[in-house]
Amino acid sequence: MIGLGFTTAERPRVGALYWAAFRRKLRAGFPDDASGQAFVTGVLRADRMLVARVGGEVAGVCGFHEGGHGAVAFSWRELRERFGVRTSLRVSAALAPLGRSEAGGVLVLDGVCVDARHRGRGIGSALLAAAQAHAATRGDREVQLSVVDTNPRAEALYRRLGYRVVGEGSMGVLGELYGFRRYRTMRRPVAS
Ligand SMILES: CC(C)(COP(=O)(O)OP(=O)(O)OC[C@H]1O[C@@H](n2cnc3c(N)ncnc32)[C@H](O)[C@@H]1OP(=O)(O)O)[C@@H](O)C(=O)NCCC(=O)NCCS
């Protein structure tokens, strides 16, 4: 049910799912919803996503960082060609604080989301188990994710799955822009 990557035909669906779940975070900087979703959909990296399917249809995804890239990866050139310099500067500035740096021995996740129609059936948990298996193949010790202060249900799920808070951060003045002020970084050991 869960595999690495998505097909070209699945890209629009994966993009729509990712945008619906993280729209509030990603929207900052883009001129409007449609152009933001189209751009993010176009730059999603299939090789940085674990994908869950139900009845052959994409039902959930879990991005991760590897080799310097997360699930949403784009160059300044791609941005500038699409939006021009002014808007590109704004998008870059708005998205920069969301970049998660990689740490040695730790698989850093980049957004887990499940289609609203399929939530509460274990798909999110299965995606996180798949992430753990992926971390094990890389020889990592831990898996890391972030959760915003406006998402207590997701945090409760992560705690149940063995994640513990290892740090907290603030979006500072950008909190208004993103719709959340604080986030927590959580980790769990790969083996346990
Ligand atoms: C969080 C999420 C990935 C969980 O996926 P899932 O397949 O529903 O998870 P599971 O079925 O394995 O586990 C169910 C648990 O997920 C959490 N959950 C369920 N619906 C949720 C929702 N709409 N938002 C946040 N968490 C939710 C709850 O802890 C739930 O347990 P509960 O019903 O006892 O409260 C999914 O709900 C989702 O995509 N939410 C919107 C995007 C998001 O918040 N992503 C997390 C960013 S850190």
The ligand as a MOL file (V3000), in Angstrom:
LIG
                    3D

  0  0  0     0  0            999 V3000
M  V30 BEGIN CTAB
M  V30 COUNTS 48 50 0 0 0
M  V30 BEGIN ATOM
M  V30 1 C -2.3640 14.1340 10.8240 0
M  V30 2 C -2.7310 13.1300 9.7240 0
M  V30 3 C -1.5460 12.9540 8.7950 0
M  V30 4 C -3.0350 11.7830 10.3780 0
M  V30 5 O -3.3830 10.8370 9.3710 0
M  V30 6 P -4.5030 9.7300 9.6580 0
M  V30 7 O -4.4450 8.7410 8.5630 0
M  V30 8 O -5.7970 10.3830 9.9310 0
M  V30 9 O -3.9130 9.0980 11.0160 0
M  V30 10 P -4.2580 7.7240 11.7230 0
M  V30 11 O -5.5520 7.1910 11.2090 0
M  V30 12 O -3.0650 6.8450 11.6570 0
M  V30 13 O -4.4140 8.1990 13.2190 0
M  V30 14 C -5.5800 8.9060 13.6350 0
M  V30 15 C -5.1360 10.0570 14.4840 0
M  V30 16 O -4.6530 11.1020 13.6650 0
M  V30 17 C -4.9940 12.3530 14.2490 0
M  V30 18 N -5.9430 13.0360 13.3560 0
M  V30 19 C -7.0780 12.5840 12.8310 0
M  V30 20 N -7.6830 13.5120 12.0640 0
M  V30 21 C -6.8960 14.5730 12.1260 0
M  V30 22 C -6.9640 15.8660 11.5350 0
M  V30 23 N -7.9700 16.2330 10.7470 0
M  V30 24 N -5.9540 16.7130 11.7870 0
M  V30 25 C -4.9340 16.3660 12.5900 0
M  V30 26 N -4.8360 15.1480 13.1730 0
M  V30 27 C -5.7920 14.2750 12.9330 0
M  V30 28 C -5.6400 12.0620 15.5480 0
M  V30 29 O -4.6680 11.9670 16.5860 0
M  V30 30 C -6.2530 10.7090 15.2780 0
M  V30 31 O -6.5160 10.0440 16.4230 0
M  V30 32 P -7.9390 10.3080 17.1460 0
M  V30 33 O -8.9920 10.0760 16.0960 0
M  V30 34 O -7.9320 9.3110 18.2360 0
M  V30 35 O -7.9250 11.7260 17.6100 0
M  V30 36 C -3.9770 13.5670 8.9310 0
M  V30 37 O -5.0400 13.7380 9.8070 0
M  V30 38 C -3.8000 14.8570 8.1300 0
M  V30 39 O -3.3790 14.8020 6.9860 0
M  V30 40 N -4.1390 15.9970 8.7110 0
M  V30 41 C -4.0610 17.2800 7.9880 0
M  V30 42 C -2.6260 17.6420 7.6830 0
M  V30 43 C -1.8000 17.6990 8.9310 0
M  V30 44 O -2.2520 18.2160 9.9280 0
M  V30 45 N -0.5730 17.1470 8.8530 0
M  V30 46 C 0.3220 17.1190 9.9630 0
M  V30 47 C 1.2820 18.2430 9.8910 0
M  V30 48 S 2.4010 18.1700 11.2630 0
M  V30 END ATOM
M  V30 BEGIN BOND
M  V30 1 1 1 2
M  V30 2 1 2 3
M  V30 3 1 2 4
M  V30 4 1 2 36
M  V30 5 1 4 5
M  V30 6 1 5 6
M  V30 7 2 6 7
M  V30 8 1 6 8
M  V30 9 1 6 9
M  V30 10 1 9 10
M  V30 11 2 10 11
M  V30 12 1 10 12
M  V30 13 1 10 13
M  V30 14 1 13 14
M  V30 15 1 14 15
M  V30 16 1 15 16
M  V30 17 1 15 30
M  V30 18 1 16 17
M  V30 19 1 17 18
M  V30 20 1 17 28
M  V30 21 1 18 19
M  V30 22 1 18 27
M  V30 23 2 19 20
M  V30 24 1 20 21
M  V30 25 1 21 22
M  V30 26 2 21 27
M  V30 27 1 22 23
M  V30 28 2 22 24
M  V30 29 1 24 25
M  V30 30 2 25 26
M  V30 31 1 26 27
M  V30 32 1 28 29
M  V30 33 1 28 30
M  V30 34 1 30 31
M  V30 35 1 31 32
M  V30 36 2 32 33
M  V30 37 1 32 34
M  V30 38 1 32 35
M  V30 39 1 36 37
M  V30 40 1 36 38
M  V30 41 2 38 39
M  V30 42 1 38 40
M  V30 43 1 40 41
M  V30 44 1 41 42
M  V30 45 1 42 43
M  V30 46 2 43 44
M  V30 47 1 43 45
M  V30 48 1 45 46
M  V30 49 1 46 47
M  V30 50 1 47 48
M  V30 END BOND
M  V30 END CTAB
M  END
